[in-house]
Amino acid sequence: MKSLEDDKSNYLPVLELKDILILPGTVTPLLLGKEESVKSIEASISKYDSKVILLFKKEDGFSSVGVEA
């Protein structure tokens, strides 16, 4: 039996947004500045049926973005 951690269908790439809020159902161009952000979008397109979780960053602070293989 697969555990929740082993089932990759339960995971989606996360993209943290600064200075922009994207509402559901809208189309907005994304300007990606970090290599990790580009990798998240590429993973979304190739592995996750073009789905990605967008998080709005309210306060400026330390951020660590990465891609888990």
N, C-alpha and C positions, 0 to 999 in steps of 0.2 A: 504494500500500500504506500502511495506517495504521501510524503508529509507536505505541509503548506509551504515550507521553505524550498522543497525540491520542485514544486510545480511552478514553472516559469510563467504560466498563463496568468498568475495572480500578480505579476509585476508590470509596471509601466515606467518609462523614463520620466524624470522630473526636470522641468525647466523653471528656474527662478527668474522672475521678471522684475526689473527696476524701472521706475519712472513710467510705467504703462500698466493699465488695467484692461484686460481683454474679457469682455462679457460673452456668455454663451450665445451661439448663433451668429457671431460677427466674424468678419474676415479682416484680418489685420496683418500687415507685413511685419516680420520679426527681424531686427538687426542684432545679429549674434556677435558678441565681442570675445567670448572665451572659447577656447578649443573644446572644453568640456561640454559647452552648450551645443556646439556643432555636432559632437559625438552623440549627444542625447537625441538630437533630431534625426541623425542618420540611423541610430538604433530604432527609433520609432518607426521610420519608414521601412526598414528592412525586416524587423522582427515582430513588431507590435501593431501591424495593420494601420500604420500612420497615426496611432493614438499616443498622446503624451499628456502628462499632468502639468498644468501651468500654475505656479505659485506666485502670488504677488508679494514682493518684499516691502513691508511697511516701513521699517527702520533700516538705516545703513549700519551695518556691523560686519563682523567676520562671517565669511561664507566659504564653505568648502563644497564644491560641486564636483562630482565624479561619475564615471560610468562603471557599473558593476557587470562583469562578463558572466 
